[in-house]
Amino acid sequence: MSILSERQKLILSLVVHDYIKTATPVGSKNLVEKFRLDFSPATVRNELAKLTEMNFLSQPHTSAGRIPTEKGYRLFVGVLMNTQELKEENRHMIEHQFFQTQQDQGIDGWMKLAASILASQSKAISLVSAPLPIRNSLKHVALIDLTGKQMLIVLVLTSGQMQQRFVTLTEQVSQNKLTMTANEINQRFKGMTTDQIHQEKQKSTTNNALMELVMKNVLNAMYETDAMKAGEVFTDGISNVLAEPEFAESEEARQALRIFEEQPALQSFLSKTALDQKIGGVQVLIGGEGLLTNLQNCSLVLARYGIPETLTGTVGVFGPMRMAYSRNIPTVRFIASLLSDLISESLVELQ
């Protein structure tokens, strides 16, 4: 990357700041007057020309001012921007809302609230994926006798996820026998992953039809959970983005929003982009970084939350490349941290 002088760095930063706020190409005279610069419009104009030659800025029309390019935004976000902490009053407000929701609605409530807060704070589209385990293992199985020849299998995983299966039996079985079978399963398979349970079962055969039936359902339920790549994605704020000039004036940009209508595509995209990110780490994708078509004029700020090597989800915002990175990055980071704390506390309560 070309080495910029301190003056060029300052001018590039001011162009990005001004363009984010106004969506209008920035001229030299405007920069000098608005930011009370110590150098003349001619000097600024010369520096703008150099930054344009280096592809940090572009000029839509010959007589127009400059706007940042992808390269310009990347330098701004990665080097020039002063990352700020979220204001204390905003942190307290968000924490208070999460505390109230924690009492009433549980994990789904947290996801919806996080999406709502992010959309409001960022003026962009928020996206929050429900947490899913990286590696599932068996925590507890309970078998419950129901009316007639039915039983309920309750499966609890170490991630905190729970599954229920209603199973019809060939003959009625007492609750005492169901409890004994569940105790045997818990003693033998507790703490094992799906593959480990399968391998352990292969070591010995049994004539216990009830045990075989229960274990078949337990393994099927665990395989289904393991196959999930990303949880349900909660979104909010699409109207925020539609109001931005980049989307109001461009059919190509509006097409990028179609991903929010397709849960599987959105789940897959979030799973791939956040795969190598550390918990709490923020990832900024400017112009889509080639990961998804139709995102050339868009950016995402994403962070993973949850418990390392156990249970994770993704939280972030999506909007035009001309988004307020200095506000969105700390907001996404703070909400990711809050969700991590809430998930950790909920798992402790389940143990």
N, C-alpha and C positions, 0 to 999 in steps of 0.2 A: 504493500500500500504506500502511496506517495506520502512523503513527510510534509506536513502542513506547518506553516508558521503560526505563532500564537495569535496573530491578528486574523489569519484565515480561519483558525479554529473558532475564534469568537464570532466572526461574521457568519460562518456556517451554523453555529448554534443559534444565533439570533434569527436567521432565516427559517430554521426548523421551528423554533418557538412561535414566530409570527405566523407562519403558514399553518401550523396546527390550529391556531386560534381563529384565523380568518378564512382559510381555504382560498386565499387570493395570492397570486404571484407577488413576490416581494421585490421592490425596487431599491436602488441605492439611496435615493433621496428620502424615501420613507424610513429606511433603517437609521439614517443619521438623525432625523428629526425625532422619531419615536423613542430611540434608545440614547439620544444625546451623545453620540459618538464624538471622539476628539479628532477624528480625521474627516476629510471632505467627501462629498458624494462622488467626486471623480476617483478618489483613492478606493472607495468602497466598490465603485463600478469596475475598477480594474481587478480587484480581488474576486469579485463575483464572476468575472470572465475567466479567471484562472481556475476557480473552483468548478466552473462549467466544463472547462477543457479536461479537468481531471475526473469528470463524471460524478462529482458529488452533488452538483446542481444541474438542472436543465432549464431551458427557456422555451416555453410553449409557443411564443410568437416573437418575432424580431424586436418589436417595440415593447414587449411585456417584461415583467420582472422575472425572477427565478423561483423555482420550486425544488424541493429536495428530491433526489433520486433514491432508489433502493440502497445504493452504496452510501449515499449521504445519511440516510436514516440509520444504517448499520453502524457507521462511525459515531453518530450522535449517541445512539443507545449504548454501544459498547465502550466508548471512550469519553465522550464529551459531556454526557448528561450527568448531572448531580442527582444521584438517587436519594430521595427523601424518605423519611419515616412517615407513616400515616399520622395525621394530627391526633393529639391525645383525645380531643372531644369526639372525633370519629371512631377511635378505638373503643371508647367507653360506650358509645351508642350501639355499635355493632355487638359488643360483648353482652350488653343488656338484652338485646333482641334475641341472641342465641340462648341466653339463660332462660328466657321465657319459653322459647320453643322447645328447649330441652325438657322442660317439665311436661309439656303437653303432647308433642307429636313424634318424638324420636328421630331416627336417622332420616326418614323421608322429609320430615319437617326441616331438618338442618339443610338438606340439599336444596329444597325450594327456597328457603330463606337466603342461603348463600347466593343463589342465582339472582334473586330479587335485589339484594344489596349490591352485588357487582354491577348489575345492569344500571342501577340508579347512580352509583358512584362513577362509573366509567363512561356513561352515555353511549354504550356499545352493547353488543350481544354477549350475555354471560353464558357459560356452559360449565356444568358441574356433573361429573359422573359419579354414580354411587360406588362406594368402596367394595372391592372384591378381593378375595384372598389370592396371594401369589402362590401359596402352596397349602392346600387343604389337608387336614388330618382329622381323624375321628376323635371327638371329645366324649360323647355320651349317646347311647341309644336307649330309648324307653319304648316298651310295648304295652298297649292299653287295650283291654277287652271292650268291645262295643256290643251293641244289640245284635243278637243272632250270631252268624258265623263271620263276623268282621272284626278286624283289629286295626288299630292305628299305630303306625311306626313313627316315632318322633326322633329325628336325627339332628344332633347338634354338633357342629364342627368347631375346631379351635379358633377359626376366624370370627366366631360369633354368629355365623349363619345357621339357620334352622330350616329343616325340610320336614314335611309331613306326608306320609303315604297311607292311604286306606287300602287294605288288602282283604280280599275274600278268602276264607279258609274252606277246606273240604269238610271239616267238622269243627264243632265248637271246642275251644280250648280255654281252660280256666285261667283266671288272672294270675294265679300262683305259678303256673307253668310258664306263662308269658314273662313274668318277672324273673324267674330262674334263667330263662333263655337270654333275656337282656343282660343279666348279670354276667353270664358266661361270655357273651360277645364283648362287653365292656372290659372284662378282665383280660381277654385274649388279644383284642385289637385296638384298645385305646391308645391314642397317640400316633397311630400308623396312617400313612398316606394311602391313597387309592391303590397305587401299584404295590405297596407293601402288603396291604390286606389281601390283594389278589394272589401274590406270591405265597403268603402264609397259608391261604386256603388250599393252594395246590399241594402243599406238603402232606396233607392228610385228608382222607375222605371220611364222611360220616353218613350214617343211615338216618340221621335226625332230619326229617322232612321239614319240620318247622324252622330249624336253624338254617337250612339251605334256602328256604323261601325268604326269610328275613334278610339273610346276607345278600341274596340276589338283588333285593330292593335297595339295600344300603349301598351296594356298589354302583348300581344304576344311578342313584341319586348323587353320589359323589362324582361319578364320571360326568354327569350333566353339569355339575357346578364347575368342575375343572375345565370343561370345554368353553366356558364363558370367557371372552376376551376383555370385556369392559361392561360395567354396570349401566343401568338406565341413565341417560343423559338428560338432566334438567336444564332448560334454557329459558331466558327471559330477555326482553329488550330489543326484539327485532325491529320494532317501530323506531327505536333510536337510530339504527343504521339506515333504514329506509329514508330518513329525513336528511341524511348527509348528502351533499352534492355529488360525491363520487358514485353513489348508488341511484340517486334520483335521475341522473343524466346518462347513465350507462347501463345498457341491457346486459353487457358482459359481466359487470360487477354484480348486478342483481342475480345472475345465474349462480354466483358463488353461494348465495343464501340457500340454494336448494338442498345443500347438505343437511340443513337443519330440519328438513322434512323427512329425512331418511335415517332413522335411528341406527340400523346396522352399519351404514357407511360412516356415520359420526362416531359410533363406538369403536369401529376399526381404526379410524384416523387417530382418535385420542390414545388408543392403546399403543399404536406404533410410535407416535411422537413423544409420548412420555415414558417409553419403555426403559430408556437408559438414564433417566433423570433421578437424582437423589430426592428423598423426601424433603420438602421445603425449598428445593431449588427452583428458580424461575427460568423458563425458557422463552425467548422472544423469537417468533418466526415472522420475518419481514418479507412480504411478497410470497408467503407460503413456503419459501425455501425449497421449492420444487417438489413438495410432498403431496400436493393436491392441485389439480387443474383449476383454472378460473380464480386463483387466489393472488394473481400478480399485483393487484392494487389493494390487497388486504394484509392485515397483520394479526397475529395472535400472541397473547401473553398467557403462558400456561405454567402451572406448578403442580407437583404431585403432593398429596397429603396422605396421612395414614401412619402405619407402623412398618418400619423397614423389614423386608423379607417376610412380611406376614399379610398385611391388608392395605391396599392402596386404591386411590382414586385420583381424578384429575380435576382441577378447577382453573378457570381462565376466562378471558374475554376475547372477543373477535370484533374487528371493526376495520375501517379504512386504514391504509398505511399512515395516514395523517391522524393518528390517535395520540392521546395525551399519555405518553409512555411514563413520564415522571410521576403521574398520579396512579396509573393503572398497575405498574409493577409493584409498588409497596402495598396497594390494596389487595392484589391477588396473593401476594406473599403472606399478608396478615391473615386473610381468611383461610388460606391453606393451613397456617399454623393453628388457627382456632379449630378447624375441622380435625386436625391430627390429635389435638388435646381431647376433643369430645369423643372421638373413636377410641382412644386409649382408655378413657374413663369408662366407657360403655363396656369394653371387654373385661376390665377389672371387675365390674359389677356382675358379669355373667359367670365369672370363675368361682 
